[in-house]
């Protein structure tokens, strides 16, 4: 059984593109196709597929901008929500980024209305800064 993160390649790209969030979450995150297009245009972004065993269940994208590491996108497909997978994979991603970039804080941004995501991020050690990004999202930091 393999559970973890993998690169997005030609062999899994279509499955990744088929991922969808629940209807009430759609205003909080860009579509996977939009994210992949951004990653093609800006190579500082690294898109990742999230796997439970050999099934793609989610997507994430991080970026390294100068000395800042951003966990920029994170989603679990609506079919796999409410199973604890969001918490599990978010922790896996934070651990992965912490290992790749030791001693560097990890940033993310979140809409204030996305209460479910905020609770998850706070439970896993993220705290709010006093900053807001260009989209009006509040910035959070994981200081490790």
N, CA, C and O atoms as CSV, one atom per row, in Angstrom:
chain,resi,resn,atom,element,x,y,z
A,1,UNK,N,N,0.844,-1.181,0.000
A,1,UNK,CA,C,0.000,0.000,0.000
A,1,UNK,C,C,0.887,1.241,0.000
A,1,UNK,O,O,1.768,1.375,0.849
A,2,UNK,N,N,0.658,2.144,-0.944
A,2,UNK,CA,C,1.405,3.397,-1.002
A,2,UNK,C,C,0.459,4.549,-0.732
A,2,UNK,O,O,-0.522,4.746,-1.449
A,3,UNK,N,N,0.759,5.300,0.297
A,3,UNK,CA,C,-0.010,6.494,0.595
A,3,UNK,C,C,0.970,7.632,0.713
A,3,UNK,O,O,1.884,7.582,1.537
A,4,UNK,N,N,0.797,8.655,-0.095
A,4,UNK,CA,C,1.711,9.781,-0.017
A,4,UNK,C,C,1.567,10.730,-1.173
A,4,UNK,O,O,0.493,10.874,-1.756
A,5,UNK,N,N,2.678,11.383,-1.501
A,5,UNK,CA,C,2.664,12.384,-2.556
A,5,UNK,C,C,3.542,11.941,-3.711
A,5,UNK,O,O,4.559,11.271,-3.528
A,6,UNK,N,N,3.124,12.332,-4.899
A,6,UNK,CA,C,3.873,12.006,-6.110
A,6,UNK,C,C,3.847,13.203,-7.044
A,6,UNK,O,O,2.964,14.057,-6.967
A,7,UNK,N,N,4.825,13.245,-7.919
A,7,UNK,CA,C,4.860,14.266,-8.958
A,7,UNK,C,C,3.698,14.043,-9.929
A,7,UNK,O,O,3.186,12.932,-10.057
A,8,UNK,N,N,3.304,15.089,-10.590
A,8,UNK,CA,C,2.295,14.974,-11.640
A,8,UNK,C,C,3.027,14.795,-12.963
A,8,UNK,O,O,3.880,15.597,-13.344
A,9,UNK,N,N,2.663,13.710,-13.652
A,9,UNK,CA,C,3.309,13.349,-14.913
A,9,UNK,C,C,2.232,13.136,-15.967
A,9,UNK,O,O,1.039,13.248,-15.686
A,10,UNK,N,N,2.669,12.829,-17.179
A,10,UNK,CA,C,1.706,12.542,-18.244
A,10,UNK,C,C,0.809,11.364,-17.874
A,10,UNK,O,O,-0.347,11.313,-18.294
A,11,UNK,N,N,1.328,10.416,-17.092
A,11,UNK,CA,C,0.554,9.215,-16.778
A,11,UNK,C,C,-0.542,9.449,-15.732
A,11,UNK,O,O,-1.492,8.668,-15.669
A,12,UNK,N,N,-0.439,10.493,-14.917
A,12,UNK,CA,C,-1.486,10.726,-13.912
A,12,UNK,C,C,-2.178,12.084,-14.053
A,12,UNK,O,O,-3.075,12.408,-13.275
A,13,UNK,N,N,-1.766,12.870,-15.036
A,13,UNK,CA,C,-2.296,14.233,-15.177
A,13,UNK,C,C,-3.813,14.257,-15.361
A,13,UNK,O,O,-4.487,15.083,-14.746
A,14,UNK,N,N,-4.362,13.379,-16.187
A,14,UNK,CA,C,-5.812,13.409,-16.427
A,14,UNK,C,C,-6.592,13.080,-15.158
A,14,UNK,O,O,-7.626,13.691,-14.886
A,15,UNK,N,N,-6.102,12.121,-14.385
A,15,UNK,CA,C,-6.765,11.800,-13.116
A,15,UNK,C,C,-6.743,12.995,-12.173
A,15,UNK,O,O,-7.726,13.266,-11.484
A,16,UNK,N,N,-5.634,13.701,-12.145
A,16,UNK,CA,C,-5.519,14.891,-11.299
A,16,UNK,C,C,-6.508,15.954,-11.772
A,16,UNK,O,O,-7.153,16.612,-10.955
A,17,UNK,N,N,-6.626,16.119,-13.076
A,17,UNK,CA,C,-7.557,17.121,-13.628
A,17,UNK,C,C,-9.012,16.798,-13.305
A,17,UNK,O,O,-9.859,17.692,-13.306
A,18,UNK,N,N,-9.306,15.542,-13.031
A,18,UNK,CA,C,-10.678,15.141,-12.701
A,18,UNK,C,C,-11.063,15.425,-11.256
A,18,UNK,O,O,-12.232,15.278,-10.900
A,19,UNK,N,N,-10.116,15.826,-10.416
A,19,UNK,CA,C,-10.415,16.098,-9.010
A,19,UNK,C,C,-11.316,17.325,-8.878
A,19,UNK,O,O,-11.163,18.307,-9.604
A,20,UNK,N,N,-12.257,17.249,-7.937
A,20,UNK,CA,C,-13.188,18.361,-7.702
A,20,UNK,C,C,-13.417,18.514,-6.207
A,20,UNK,O,O,-13.473,17.531,-5.468
A,21,UNK,N,N,-13.547,19.763,-5.774
A,21,UNK,CA,C,-13.917,20.012,-4.382
A,21,UNK,C,C,-15.439,20.082,-4.288
A,21,UNK,O,O,-16.130,20.175,-5.303
A,22,UNK,N,N,-15.949,20.036,-3.066
A,22,UNK,CA,C,-17.387,20.144,-2.854
A,22,UNK,C,C,-17.861,21.532,-3.298
A,22,UNK,O,O,-17.086,22.489,-3.303
A,23,UNK,N,N,-19.123,21.629,-3.665
A,23,UNK,CA,C,-19.689,22.868,-4.204
A,23,UNK,C,C,-19.434,24.069,-3.297
A,23,UNK,O,O,-19.091,25.145,-3.786
A,24,UNK,N,N,-19.593,23.902,-1.993
A,24,UNK,CA,C,-19.432,25.025,-1.067
A,24,UNK,C,C,-17.975,25.463,-0.920
A,24,UNK,O,O,-17.708,26.493,-0.301
A,25,UNK,N,N,-17.026,24.701,-1.475
A,25,UNK,CA,C,-15.608,25.041,-1.371
A,25,UNK,C,C,-15.072,25.705,-2.638
A,25,UNK,O,O,-13.945,26.200,-2.640
A,26,UNK,N,N,-15.847,25.725,-3.696
A,26,UNK,CA,C,-15.328,26.154,-5.000
A,26,UNK,C,C,-14.845,27.597,-5.033
A,26,UNK,O,O,-13.952,27.915,-5.817
A,27,UNK,N,N,-15.392,28.463,-4.226
A,27,UNK,CA,C,-14.924,29.842,-4.213
A,27,UNK,C,C,-13.628,30.041,-3.451
A,27,UNK,O,O,-13.053,31.130,-3.467
A,28,UNK,N,N,-13.166,28.989,-2.781
A,28,UNK,CA,C,-11.974,29.109,-1.943
A,28,UNK,C,C,-10.682,28.696,-2.634
A,28,UNK,O,O,-9.597,29.020,-2.151
A,29,UNK,N,N,-10.778,27.987,-3.753
A,29,UNK,CA,C,-9.568,27.490,-4.418
A,29,UNK,C,C,-9.796,27.446,-5.924
A,29,UNK,O,O,-10.907,27.217,-6.402
A,30,UNK,N,N,-8.718,27.672,-6.648
A,30,UNK,CA,C,-8.763,27.606,-8.095
A,30,UNK,C,C,-8.928,26.157,-8.541
A,30,UNK,O,O,-8.652,25.230,-7.779
A,31,UNK,N,N,-9.379,25.967,-9.773
A,31,UNK,CA,C,-9.499,24.610,-10.311
A,31,UNK,C,C,-8.105,24.020,-10.496
A,31,UNK,O,O,-7.117,24.747,-10.590
A,32,UNK,N,N,-8.042,22.709,-10.544
A,32,UNK,CA,C,-6.759,22.036,-10.756
A,32,UNK,C,C,-6.171,22.462,-12.104
A,32,UNK,O,O,-4.963,22.677,-12.205
A,33,UNK,N,N,-6.994,22.584,-13.126
A,33,UNK,CA,C,-6.460,22.986,-14.437
A,33,UNK,C,C,-5.838,24.378,-14.369
A,33,UNK,O,O,-4.801,24.621,-14.986
A,34,UNK,N,N,-6.458,25.293,-13.629
A,34,UNK,CA,C,-5.885,26.629,-13.440
A,34,UNK,C,C,-4.538,26.541,-12.726
A,34,UNK,O,O,-3.578,27.213,-13.103
A,35,UNK,N,N,-4.482,25.714,-11.702
A,35,UNK,CA,C,-3.239,25.549,-10.931
A,35,UNK,C,C,-2.127,24.999,-11.805
A,35,UNK,O,O,-0.996,25.484,-11.754
A,36,UNK,N,N,-2.440,23.990,-12.607
A,36,UNK,CA,C,-1.414,23.392,-13.467
A,36,UNK,C,C,-0.930,24.381,-14.520
A,36,UNK,O,O,0.251,24.396,-14.869
A,37,UNK,N,N,-1.834,25.200,-15.020
A,37,UNK,CA,C,-1.452,26.238,-15.973
A,37,UNK,C,C,-0.501,27.239,-15.311
A,37,UNK,O,O,0.496,27.638,-15.913
A,38,UNK,N,N,-0.804,27.641,-14.084
A,38,UNK,CA,C,0.085,28.538,-13.339
A,38,UNK,C,C,1.462,27.916,-13.170
A,38,UNK,O,O,2.477,28.597,-13.321
A,39,UNK,N,N,1.502,26.625,-12.857
A,39,UNK,CA,C,2.776,25.929,-12.648
A,39,UNK,C,C,3.574,25.836,-13.952
A,39,UNK,O,O,4.805,25.859,-13.927
A,40,UNK,N,N,2.890,25.732,-15.076
A,40,UNK,CA,C,3.587,25.726,-16.365
A,40,UNK,C,C,4.179,27.096,-16.662
A,40,UNK,O,O,5.266,27.203,-17.230
A,41,UNK,N,N,3.454,28.144,-16.272
A,41,UNK,CA,C,3.898,29.513,-16.560
A,41,UNK,C,C,4.943,30.019,-15.563
A,41,UNK,O,O,5.736,30.901,-15.894
A,42,UNK,N,N,4.950,29.473,-14.360
A,42,UNK,CA,C,5.875,29.915,-13.314
A,42,UNK,C,C,6.487,28.679,-12.673
A,42,UNK,O,O,5.846,28.007,-11.865
A,43,UNK,N,N,7.723,28.385,-13.034
A,43,UNK,CA,C,8.358,27.137,-12.600
A,43,UNK,C,C,8.741,27.124,-11.123
A,43,UNK,O,O,9.270,26.125,-10.637
A,44,UNK,N,N,8.485,28.202,-10.410
A,44,UNK,CA,C,8.705,28.174,-8.950
A,44,UNK,C,C,7.628,27.337,-8.264
A,44,UNK,O,O,7.814,26.919,-7.121
A,45,UNK,N,N,6.504,27.085,-8.942
A,45,UNK,CA,C,5.437,26.240,-8.398
A,45,UNK,C,C,5.729,24.772,-8.677
A,45,UNK,O,O,6.227,24.412,-9.743
A,46,UNK,N,N,5.410,23.936,-7.701
A,46,UNK,CA,C,5.563,22.487,-7.850
A,46,UNK,C,C,4.218,21.836,-7.528
A,46,UNK,O,O,3.828,21.791,-6.362
A,47,UNK,N,N,3.499,21.330,-8.539
A,47,UNK,CA,C,2.234,20.646,-8.285
A,47,UNK,C,C,2.465,19.192,-7.884
A,47,UNK,O,O,3.396,18.546,-8.365
A,48,UNK,N,N,1.614,18.688,-7.003
A,48,UNK,CA,C,1.758,17.328,-6.485
A,48,UNK,C,C,0.410,16.610,-6.473
A,48,UNK,O,O,-0.634,17.230,-6.268
A,49,UNK,N,N,0.447,15.314,-6.693
A,49,UNK,CA,C,-0.739,14.465,-6.579
A,49,UNK,C,C,-0.689,13.763,-5.226
A,49,UNK,O,O,0.369,13.314,-4.785
A,50,UNK,N,N,-1.836,13.674,-4.578
A,50,UNK,CA,C,-1.942,13.011,-3.278
A,50,UNK,C,C,-2.610,11.657,-3.487
A,50,UNK,O,O,-3.688,11.566,-4.073
A,51,UNK,N,N,-1.961,10.620,-3.004
A,51,UNK,CA,C,-2.422,9.248,-3.229
A,51,UNK,C,C,-2.775,8.546,-1.931
A,51,UNK,O,O,-2.071,8.668,-0.928
A,52,UNK,N,N,-3.867,7.814,-1.964
A,52,UNK,CA,C,-4.201,6.836,-0.930
A,52,UNK,C,C,-4.138,5.492,-1.635
A,52,UNK,O,O,-4.919,5.209,-2.544
A,53,UNK,N,N,-3.209,4.682,-1.205
A,53,UNK,CA,C,-2.869,3.453,-1.906
A,53,UNK,C,C,-2.495,3.848,-3.328
A,53,UNK,O,O,-1.559,4.630,-3.495
A,54,UNK,N,N,-3.157,3.362,-4.343
A,54,UNK,CA,C,-2.805,3.763,-5.707
A,54,UNK,C,C,-3.881,4.613,-6.361
A,54,UNK,O,O,-3.983,4.653,-7.587
A,55,UNK,N,N,-4.681,5.292,-5.553
A,55,UNK,CA,C,-5.756,6.137,-6.076
A,55,UNK,C,C,-5.476,7.593,-5.751
A,55,UNK,O,O,-5.176,7.936,-4.607
A,56,UNK,N,N,-5.575,8.446,-6.759
A,56,UNK,CA,C,-5.393,9.876,-6.529
A,56,UNK,C,C,-6.624,10.399,-5.793
A,56,UNK,O,O,-7.758,10.216,-6.237
A,57,UNK,N,N,-6.378,11.048,-4.669
A,57,UNK,CA,C,-7.492,11.579,-3.877
A,57,UNK,C,C,-7.407,13.097,-3.694
A,57,UNK,O,O,-8.352,13.723,-3.214
A,58,UNK,N,N,-6.265,13.685,-4.081
A,58,UNK,CA,C,-6.136,15.113,-3.870
A,58,UNK,C,C,-4.989,15.725,-4.641
A,58,UNK,O,O,-4.266,15.056,-5.378
A,59,UNK,N,N,-4.852,17.025,-4.441
A,59,UNK,CA,C,-3.885,17.832,-5.176
A,59,UNK,C,C,-3.303,18.888,-4.241
A,59,UNK,O,O,-3.978,19.379,-3.336
A,60,UNK,N,N,-2.058,19.219,-4.476
A,60,UNK,CA,C,-1.444,20.327,-3.758
A,60,UNK,C,C,-0.420,20.980,-4.661
A,60,UNK,O,O,0.026,20.399,-5.650
A,61,UNK,N,N,-0.058,22.198,-4.301
A,61,UNK,CA,C,0.978,22.894,-5.039
A,61,UNK,C,C,1.704,23.803,-4.054
A,61,UNK,O,O,1.087,24.527,-3.272
A,62,UNK,N,N,3.031,23.743,-4.116
A,62,UNK,CA,C,3.811,24.649,-3.273
A,62,UNK,C,C,4.734,25.456,-4.172
A,62,UNK,O,O,4.936,25.127,-5.341
A,63,UNK,N,N,5.286,26.511,-3.604
A,63,UNK,CA,C,6.217,27.346,-4.348
A,63,UNK,C,C,7.294,27.901,-3.446
A,63,UNK,O,O,7.075,28.128,-2.256
A,64,UNK,N,N,8.470,28.118,-4.033
A,64,UNK,CA,C,9.570,28.754,-3.309
A,64,UNK,C,C,9.808,30.103,-3.972
A,64,UNK,O,O,10.220,30.187,-5.128
A,65,UNK,N,N,9.541,31.140,-3.218
A,65,UNK,CA,C,9.670,32.502,-3.711
A,65,UNK,C,C,10.707,33.209,-2.857
A,65,UNK,O,O,10.444,33.572,-1.711
A,66,UNK,N,N,11.896,33.400,-3.434
A,66,UNK,CA,C,13.046,33.906,-2.690
A,66,UNK,C,C,13.262,32.983,-1.494
A,66,UNK,O,O,13.556,31.801,-1.672
A,67,UNK,N,N,13.122,33.498,-0.306
A,67,UNK,CA,C,13.334,32.669,0.883
A,67,UNK,C,C,12.017,32.216,1.514
A,67,UNK,O,O,12.024,31.641,2.603
A,68,UNK,N,N,10.900,32.464,0.855
A,68,UNK,CA,C,9.600,32.073,1.413
A,68,UNK,C,C,9.078,30.814,0.736
A,68,UNK,O,O,9.107,30.687,-0.488
A,69,UNK,N,N,8.605,29.896,1.556
A,69,UNK,CA,C,7.993,28.656,1.074
A,69,UNK,C,C,6.486,28.805,1.268
A,69,UNK,O,O,6.017,29.075,2.373
A,70,UNK,N,N,5.739,28.628,0.188
A,70,UNK,CA,C,4.279,28.766,0.249
A,70,UNK,C,C,3.607,27.436,-0.077
A,70,UNK,O,O,3.838,26.862,-1.141
A,71,UNK,N,N,2.781,26.951,0.836
A,71,UNK,CA,C,1.913,25.814,0.552
A,71,UNK,C,C,0.678,26.465,-0.069
A,71,UNK,O,O,-0.272,26.839,0.618
A,72,UNK,N,N,0.732,26.581,-1.368
A,72,UNK,CA,C,-0.168,27.474,-2.081
A,72,UNK,C,C,-1.543,26.883,-2.363
A,72,UNK,O,O,-2.534,27.612,-2.339
A,73,UNK,N,N,-1.628,25.605,-2.625
A,73,UNK,CA,C,-2.925,24.987,-2.936
A,73,UNK,C,C,-2.999,23.634,-2.242
A,73,UNK,O,O,-2.002,22.927,-2.094
A,74,UNK,N,N,-4.201,23.303,-1.826
A,74,UNK,CA,C,-4.419,22.010,-1.175
A,74,UNK,C,C,-5.885,21.662,-1.310
A,74,UNK,O,O,-6.758,22.441,-0.928
A,75,UNK,N,N,-6.153,20.482,-1.858
A,75,UNK,CA,C,-7.545,20.037,-1.931
A,75,UNK,C,C,-7.628,18.524,-1.885
A,75,UNK,O,O,-6.736,17.814,-2.349
A,76,UNK,N,N,-8.721,18.053,-1.313
A,76,UNK,CA,C,-9.078,16.641,-1.322
A,76,UNK,C,C,-10.366,16.543,-2.123
A,76,UNK,O,O,-11.313,17.291,-1.879
A,77,UNK,N,N,-10.404,15.622,-3.077
A,77,UNK,CA,C,-11.587,15.448,-3.913
A,77,UNK,C,C,-12.826,15.228,-3.045
A,77,UNK,O,O,-12.760,14.593,-1.993
A,78,UNK,N,N,-13.951,15.762,-3.506
A,78,UNK,CA,C,-15.186,15.678,-2.722
A,78,UNK,C,C,-15.573,14.243,-2.366
A,78,UNK,O,O,-16.216,14.019,-1.340
A,79,UNK,N,N,-15.194,13.273,-3.191
A,79,UNK,CA,C,-15.527,11.868,-2.901
A,79,UNK,C,C,-14.777,11.318,-1.700
A,79,UNK,O,O,-15.191,10.318,-1.112
A,80,UNK,N,N,-13.663,11.970,-1.326
A,80,UNK,CA,C,-12.815,11.462,-0.245
A,80,UNK,C,C,-12.810,12.350,0.988
A,80,UNK,O,O,-12.019,12.144,1.908
A,81,UNK,N,N,-13.693,13.336,1.005
A,81,UNK,CA,C,-13.764,14.215,2.165
A,81,UNK,C,C,-14.511,13.539,3.304
A,81,UNK,O,O,-15.209,12.546,3.099
A,82,UNK,N,N,-14.360,14.081,4.495
A,82,UNK,CA,C,-15.003,13.566,5.707
A,82,UNK,C,C,-14.478,12.194,6.120
A,82,UNK,O,O,-15.185,11.418,6.762
A,83,UNK,N,N,-13.223,11.901,5.743
A,83,UNK,CA,C,-12.600,10.628,6.105
A,83,UNK,C,C,-11.283,10.820,6.852
A,83,UNK,O,O,-10.555,9.856,7.088
A,84,UNK,N,N,-10.977,12.061,7.224
A,84,UNK,CA,C,-9.723,12.351,7.906
A,84,UNK,C,C,-8.530,12.482,6.969
A,84,UNK,O,O,-7.401,12.663,7.425
A,85,UNK,N,N,-8.769,12.393,5.674
A,85,UNK,CA,C,-7.668,12.436,4.715
A,85,UNK,C,C,-7.085,13.842,4.568
A,85,UNK,O,O,-5.887,13.989,4.328
A,86,UNK,N,N,-7.915,14.872,4.707
A,86,UNK,CA,C,-7.420,16.241,4.624
A,86,UNK,C,C,-6.390,16.503,5.698
A,86,UNK,O,O,-5.312,17.028,5.420
A,87,UNK,N,N,-6.718,16.141,6.919
A,87,UNK,CA,C,-5.787,16.335,8.030
A,87,UNK,C,C,-4.506,15.517,7.804
A,87,UNK,O,O,-3.398,16.026,7.972
A,88,UNK,N,N,-4.674,14.254,7.425
A,88,UNK,CA,C,-3.532,13.378,7.203
A,88,UNK,C,C,-2.590,13.957,6.137
A,88,UNK,O,O,-1.390,14.100,6.375
A,89,UNK,N,N,-3.141,14.288,4.967
A,89,UNK,CA,C,-2.306,14.745,3.871
A,89,UNK,C,C,-1.741,16.138,4.097
A,89,UNK,O,O,-0.639,16.439,3.640
A,90,UNK,N,N,-2.476,16.985,4.793
A,90,UNK,CA,C,-1.922,18.299,5.095
A,90,UNK,C,C,-0.689,18.145,5.985
A,90,UNK,O,O,0.320,18.821,5.780
A,91,UNK,N,N,-0.776,17.255,6.970
A,91,UNK,CA,C,0.376,16.988,7.836
A,91,UNK,C,C,1.541,16.421,7.024
A,91,UNK,O,O,2.688,16.821,7.224
A,92,UNK,N,N,1.254,15.493,6.111
A,92,UNK,CA,C,2.290,14.911,5.247
A,92,UNK,C,C,2.979,16.015,4.438
A,92,UNK,O,O,4.204,16.026,4.315
A,93,UNK,N,N,2.195,16.934,3.890
A,93,UNK,CA,C,2.767,18.021,3.095
A,93,UNK,C,C,3.636,18.947,3.935
A,93,UNK,O,O,4.719,19.343,3.504
A,94,UNK,N,N,3.173,19.290,5.118
A,94,UNK,CA,C,3.961,20.157,5.999
A,94,UNK,C,C,5.273,19.453,6.362
A,94,UNK,O,O,6.331,20.082,6.343
A,95,UNK,N,N,5.217,18.178,6.687
A,95,UNK,CA,C,6.432,17.423,7.006
A,95,UNK,C,C,7.381,17.367,5.804
A,95,UNK,O,O,8.595,17.512,5.950
A,96,UNK,N,N,6.818,17.158,4.635
A,96,UNK,CA,C,7.596,17.097,3.396
A,96,UNK,C,C,8.318,18.428,3.158
A,96,UNK,O,O,9.513,18.440,2.864
A,97,UNK,N,N,7.601,19.537,3.282
A,97,UNK,CA,C,8.199,20.852,3.055
A,97,UNK,C,C,9.222,21.196,4.134
A,97,UNK,O,O,10.239,21.831,3.856
A,98,UNK,N,N,8.945,20.774,5.361
A,98,UNK,CA,C,9.883,21.007,6.462
A,98,UNK,C,C,11.192,20.255,6.215
A,98,UNK,O,O,12.273,20.758,6.519
A,99,UNK,N,N,11.083,19.055,5.664
A,99,UNK,CA,C,12.280,18.274,5.347
A,99,UNK,C,C,13.042,18.881,4.170
A,99,UNK,O,O,14.271,18.942,4.190
A,100,UNK,N,N,12.309,19.333,3.138
A,100,UNK,CA,C,12.949,19.943,1.974
A,100,UNK,C,C,13.617,21.273,2.303
A,100,UNK,O,O,14.690,21.589,1.789
A,101,UNK,N,N,12.969,22.039,3.161
A,101,UNK,CA,C,13.426,23.391,3.485
A,101,UNK,C,C,13.527,23.549,5.001
A,101,UNK,O,O,12.717,24.250,5.608
A,102,UNK,N,N,14.517,22.903,5.612
A,102,UNK,CA,C,14.631,22.970,7.071
A,102,UNK,C,C,14.818,24.408,7.552
A,102,UNK,O,O,15.499,25.220,6.925
A,103,UNK,N,N,14.195,24.681,8.668
A,103,UNK,CA,C,14.308,25.980,9.334
A,103,UNK,C,C,13.701,27.138,8.558
A,103,UNK,O,O,13.910,28.294,8.925
A,104,UNK,N,N,12.957,26.860,7.498
A,104,UNK,CA,C,12.270,27.921,6.759
A,104,UNK,C,C,10.793,27.867,7.138
A,104,UNK,O,O,10.192,26.793,7.121
A,105,UNK,N,N,10.205,29.004,7.478
A,105,UNK,CA,C,8.775,28.993,7.772
A,105,UNK,C,C,7.964,28.682,6.516
A,105,UNK,O,O,8.398,28.962,5.399
A,106,UNK,N,N,6.803,28.111,6.713
A,106,UNK,CA,C,5.904,27.784,5.610
A,106,UNK,C,C,4.702,28.722,5.703
A,106,UNK,O,O,4.106,28.876,6.769
A,107,UNK,N,N,4.355,29.337,4.591
A,107,UNK,CA,C,3.238,30.270,4.537
A,107,UNK,C,C,2.090,29.670,3.740
A,107,UNK,O,O,2.286,28.799,2.894
A,108,UNK,N,N,0.902,30.148,4.026
A,108,UNK,CA,C,-0.268,29.868,3.204
A,108,UNK,C,C,-1.226,31.038,3.375
A,108,UNK,O,O,-1.074,31.855,4.283
A,109,UNK,N,N,-2.204,31.106,2.497
A,109,UNK,CA,C,-3.226,32.137,2.638
A,109,UNK,C,C,-4.590,31.474,2.557
A,109,UNK,O,O,-4.763,30.450,1.897
A,110,UNK,N,N,-5.549,32.072,3.235
A,110,UNK,CA,C,-6.872,31.462,3.347
A,110,UNK,C,C,-7.924,32.561,3.468
A,110,UNK,O,O,-7.712,33.578,4.128
A,111,UNK,N,N,-9.055,32.333,2.816
A,111,UNK,CA,C,-10.172,33.266,2.968
A,111,UNK,C,C,-10.755,33.136,4.367
A,111,UNK,O,O,-10.906,32.029,4.884
A,112,UNK,N,N,-11.075,34.248,4.966
A,112,UNK,CA,C,-11.600,34.275,6.332
A,112,UNK,C,C,-12.859,33.419,6.484
A,112,UNK,O,O,-13.116,32.884,7.562
A,113,UNK,N,N,-13.643,33.289,5.415
A,113,UNK,CA,C,-14.887,32.517,5.457
A,113,UNK,C,C,-14.645,31.009,5.424
A,113,UNK,O,O,-15.569,30.238,5.685
A,114,UNK,N,N,-13.450,30.580,5.116
A,114,UNK,CA,C,-13.136,29.154,5.009
A,114,UNK,C,C,-12.792,28.592,6.389
A,114,UNK,O,O,-11.651,28.216,6.657
A,115,UNK,N,N,-13.784,28.547,7.239
A,115,UNK,CA,C,-13.607,28.181,8.651
A,115,UNK,C,C,-13.080,26.754,8.833
A,115,UNK,O,O,-12.277,26.509,9.733
A,116,UNK,N,N,-13.513,25.825,8.005
A,116,UNK,CA,C,-13.061,24.436,8.127
A,116,UNK,C,C,-11.550,24.357,7.893
A,116,UNK,O,O,-10.832,23.712,8.657
A,117,UNK,N,N,-11.077,25.012,6.843
A,117,UNK,CA,C,-9.645,25.000,6.546
A,117,UNK,C,C,-8.860,25.697,7.660
A,117,UNK,O,O,-7.808,25.210,8.074
A,118,UNK,N,N,-9.361,26.817,8.138
A,118,UNK,CA,C,-8.658,27.557,9.195
A,118,UNK,C,C,-8.493,26.687,10.435
A,118,UNK,O,O,-7.418,26.661,11.035
A,119,UNK,N,N,-9.550,25.974,10.823
A,119,UNK,CA,C,-9.445,25.088,11.995
A,119,UNK,C,C,-8.376,24.017,11.777
A,119,UNK,O,O,-7.585,23.731,12.676
A,120,UNK,N,N,-8.354,23.437,10.595
A,120,UNK,CA,C,-7.348,22.420,10.279
A,120,UNK,C,C,-5.951,23.017,10.375
A,120,UNK,O,O,-5.079,22.447,11.030
A,121,UNK,N,N,-5.733,24.131,9.744
A,121,UNK,CA,C,-4.411,24.744,9.735
A,121,UNK,C,C,-3.957,25.096,11.156
A,121,UNK,O,O,-2.800,24.876,11.512
A,122,UNK,N,N,-4.860,25.635,11.956
A,122,UNK,CA,C,-4.504,25.993,13.329
A,122,UNK,C,C,-4.188,24.758,14.169
A,122,UNK,O,O,-3.251,24.776,14.967
A,123,UNK,N,N,-4.958,23.696,13.996
A,123,UNK,CA,C,-4.696,22.463,14.750
A,123,UNK,C,C,-3.321,21.894,14.434
A,123,UNK,O,O,-2.710,21.227,15.269
A,124,UNK,N,N,-2.839,22.159,13.226
A,124,UNK,CA,C,-1.555,21.610,12.809
A,124,UNK,C,C,-0.409,22.612,12.967
A,124,UNK,O,O,0.680,22.397,12.435
A,125,UNK,N,N,-0.653,23.709,13.698
A,125,UNK,CA,C,0.439,24.584,14.079
A,125,UNK,C,C,0.565,25.908,13.349
A,125,UNK,O,O,1.467,26.687,13.657
A,126,UNK,N,N,-0.304,26.188,12.399
A,126,UNK,CA,C,-0.251,27.467,11.690
A,126,UNK,C,C,-0.933,28.545,12.523
A,126,UNK,O,O,-1.910,28.281,13.223
A,127,UNK,N,N,-0.410,29.748,12.437
A,127,UNK,CA,C,-1.010,30.893,13.105
A,127,UNK,C,C,-1.101,32.060,12.140
A,127,UNK,O,O,-0.350,32.138,11.167
A,128,UNK,N,N,-2.026,32.966,12.416
A,128,UNK,CA,C,-2.202,34.127,11.549
A,128,UNK,C,C,-1.086,35.137,11.749
A,128,UNK,O,O,-0.632,35.377,12.868
A,129,UNK,N,N,-0.659,35.719,10.649
A,129,UNK,CA,C,0.177,36.915,10.707
A,129,UNK,C,C,-0.822,38.070,10.681
A,129,UNK,O,O,-2.030,37.834,10.702
A,130,UNK,N,N,-0.364,39.260,10.638
A,130,UNK,CA,C,-1.273,40.409,10.518
A,130,UNK,C,C,-1.439,40.822,9.062
A,130,UNK,O,O,-2.014,41.872,8.773
A,131,UNK,N,N,-0.940,40.003,8.148
A,131,UNK,CA,C,-0.919,40.368,6.733
A,131,UNK,C,C,-2.074,39.740,5.951
A,131,UNK,O,O,-2.646,38.725,6.347
A,132,UNK,N,N,-2.394,40.385,4.826
A,132,UNK,CA,C,-3.409,39.915,3.888
A,132,UNK,C,C,-2.762,39.946,2.502
A,132,UNK,O,O,-2.026,40.879,2.179
A,133,UNK,N,N,-3.037,38.929,1.687
A,133,UNK,CA,C,-2.438,38.908,0.349
A,133,UNK,C,C,-3.244,39.754,-0.637
A,133,UNK,O,O,-4.239,40.379,-0.270
A,134,UNK,N,N,-2.799,39.763,-1.893
A,134,UNK,CA,C,-3.435,40.604,-2.914
A,134,UNK,C,C,-4.864,40.188,-3.247
A,134,UNK,O,O,-5.605,40.959,-3.858
A,135,UNK,N,N,-5.259,38.974,-2.852
A,135,UNK,CA,C,-6.633,38.494,-3.095
A,135,UNK,C,C,-7.545,38.690,-1.887
A,135,UNK,O,O,-8.704,38.277,-1.906
A,136,UNK,N,N,-7.025,39.313,-0.848
A,136,UNK,CA,C,-7.815,39.516,0.366
A,136,UNK,C,C,-7.791,38.328,1.314
A,136,UNK,O,O,-8.554,38.288,2.279
A,137,UNK,N,N,-6.916,37.355,1.046
A,137,UNK,CA,C,-6.808,36.190,1.927
A,137,UNK,C,C,-5.865,36.511,3.077
A,137,UNK,O,O,-4.867,37.212,2.911
A,138,UNK,N,N,-6.208,35.977,4.250
A,138,UNK,CA,C,-5.355,36.160,5.418
A,138,UNK,C,C,-4.164,35.209,5.314
A,138,UNK,O,O,-4.302,34.060,4.894
A,139,UNK,N,N,-3.003,35.708,5.700
A,139,UNK,CA,C,-1.779,34.912,5.621
A,139,UNK,C,C,-1.526,34.226,6.957
A,139,UNK,O,O,-1.637,34.832,8.022
A,140,UNK,N,N,-1.182,32.941,6.867
A,140,UNK,CA,C,-0.836,32.147,8.029
A,140,UNK,C,C,0.595,31.643,7.861
A,140,UNK,O,O,1.106,31.540,6.746
A,141,UNK,N,N,1.230,31.333,8.992
A,141,UNK,CA,C,2.607,30.875,8.980
A,141,UNK,C,C,2.777,29.672,9.895
A,141,UNK,O,O,2.168,29.593,10.961
A,142,UNK,N,N,3.607,28.746,9.465
A,142,UNK,CA,C,4.030,27.607,10.276
A,142,UNK,C,C,5.498,27.842,10.569
A,142,UNK,O,O,6.338,27.660,9.688
A,143,UNK,N,N,5.824,28.242,11.792
A,143,UNK,CA,C,7.189,28.693,12.068
A,143,UNK,C,C,8.218,27.581,12.219
A,143,UNK,O,O,9.408,27.834,12.028
A,144,UNK,N,N,7.821,26.391,12.546
A,144,UNK,CA,C,8.673,25.265,12.939
A,144,UNK,C,C,9.975,25.818,13.377
A,144,UNK,O,O,10.869,25.064,13.760
